[in-house]
Amino acid sequence: MKGKALSAKEGINKAIIDFLKKSLEKKCFDALLIPAKVPETESYAWLLLQDESLLELANPLPPVMTVQGGKALSTVTKHGEMHQSVAAVMRPCEVRAAVELFKLKQNNLENITLISIDCPGTMPLSDYTDNPEKMTKAFENAFDKWGEGDNLRPICQICHKFSLTSLFPPSPQESPSDQNEKDFSASDLHIGLLGGNKEKIFLMPCSTRGTELLEKLELPPQDSLEKWESKVKEIIDKKIKKRNTFNKEWLTKIGGNEKFIAVFDECINCHNCMRVCPICYCQQCYFDSPALNLPPEAYLQRAEKRGALRFPLDTLLFHLGRMSHMVLSCVSCGACEDACPMSIPVAQIFSVIGDQTQKDFNYVPGRNRGEPLPLQVFREDEFSEVEIPSEGEETSTGEAEKNV
């Protein structure tokens, strides 16, 4: 791979902002969607801006994830194509969420340039709100340890998809033409932070749109990315080992009905995890629908059958239902866990289940815009280890009934 190295001696954030400011000046895009610090507060919000001076407030990698970037982009584009060109600067998990929402027809990427950045993780939202100054300093230190700091969210400490999605191996479903087609990439442009010793950042075009952007800025991708690639792969290997250990430990914690139920015992049914999740996009959730607004007699009947009725109702059913809807597209962004007022490790549990399910389908959510969602396609040779019918023979009615 080749890219363009830019000086970052005045700081990584300034180097990125200067690049984006130049892009706006050169009319490479009409507007920019980027996180920014709210003036006179310690909070962050997404800004859709055209005024270059507002970039002084921007922070491409804020210490916390207040709103998942994929969800923010969906809000802007889900009702149709943008008539002006917009660049969205997001963490890799946010870009992958945007790609999954694109496949689910919940956004439109026609005039959107997706720019991803190497991400060291984020701080727990509750810790940050308790002590913003301390957590901001801890986040700055995370760039030295790169994802291994104890202050980072647990899900970030084991995230091995913190960089460019093309580094993930292609799935068996992808054809050679898919694997080589740059325009199917998740990101249009990736900003590499690793391997530059905080003195350089690397710009990597990942699609035709990304290549054209660098050409317009007269930034030819001719520099070696060997140091960046080496450092990224080194950290990925460490994170995968840590993640595998983490998954084994969690499987022992949630294995079996009793353990799994116990994890969600403190759930208060606020549905915050659903509302912040970028993949939970239903306009009307069944669990918020009139179908569950039962008359008093229905509650009494259920209480009579069970002996007692616990409130709030159906908390476990809610989590299982949500899991079945979005687990294949879960990008382990951790937004759900940040939003839980009871500190239930929702993201960690969903990540374990997601890893297993996605592995079964040989699918990495958000890796590639051209890779179809597993449940939208039929493959005759899929799950052959579950059932292998005799070649050339139809399954008898009696045998079929046994398999049901």
Phi, psi and omega in degrees: 000148175236151178210191178242121179272131176242145179292138177230031183294338177266010179117144181298315183299317181294322180297319180291316180296319178298320178296316181292323179296317178296323179296320177292318179299321182276005179059036176292333172208162186273334183208167185226132174253117189205147176292147179213152178279132179286126183305139176064021175222178175253012184264164180235148178216164176274134176246134169256104191235152172238340180281117183299330182295333180290346178294343176296336178273344189287149175218102183301332179232077178292158183291345180228160174252099182281309175234132180297129186302323178298323178291320179297317180293323178297321178301322183284325192242358189291342180263009176145177184290140173286134180277344173247159181276137182229137172257132179246122182258115188217161171293158180304320180293331178286321176297317181294325175295320178298321179293319177296320178293329175297317179293331179272007179061038179250006170204174179229120184257016186303313182245028182251129173258116181269122180244117180256161183222141171308131187238125177280353183118188175221167179271151175301134184300321181293321178295321181293316181294331178290322183209080184302319183296315180295316182289328176295319178294318178297323179294320177299323178290337180296337178291339177277317181275341179049076173086000183252005180289140181292339182280343180291158175301143180306321182292330178285329181294338181245014182282117179256007177246049184269001186227206185297132185293336181291350177283345179279138182297144178293152180274160179299338181289334185283135176280161178305324180294324177295317184295330184263353183275107185298327185288356174271355182300152178295306181269152171271326179216137178242140177253113180270131179253336183282154176082357181254003179053035180063010178251351180218150165237157183239129177260125184236113175288132183245354180211174176301321180297319178293320178297316180296326178298312180293324178297318181295329180269002182056048178237076184296132180283078184245000184269149180291141177249020186300316181293320178296312181300316182298316182291319180298314182295325178298315181289323178301315180300317179295316183293322180297317178298316180294321180293319179298319177296316179301314181297319179297318180295318182289327179297328176286332181283329186246004180291131181092154185299314185296316180294318182296317179296320183298327181299326184259014182302327185269004180298132181255010175063035180282339179067019177300321183299323179291319186289332181265346182291127180292335184273339175277096189244000184304133178293325177232108177281139179304323185283352173249008187270165177299341181300335181256005173270085188273153174289160182306322182299325181294322178293319180295321179295318179293322179295322180294318181294322186267344185095329177198157181233122182270136176244144000289155185280151166056036180294318181292321178299323178300311182293321178293321178295316179296320181298317182292333181282322192238003189294329179289335181256004181296126181255011178055044181283338177084003182299324182297318182289323176299326186274349185284119181287346182258006178059034174286132184285060186301313184297321181293319179293312180296327180294319178298311180294321179298316179302316180294311184294315180295326176294320179300327181261006183051048188231134173246110184298132175078006181289324191212127182294333183270354181276118185291154173295137185305322184276001178262355181230153177247131177233124187297328184268009183283140178055041180294339180285344179280316180209126179240096180294151179297135183299128176078003182242142175274144178288130181292158180300317180297317180293321179297322180294326178295325184282344183284000000 
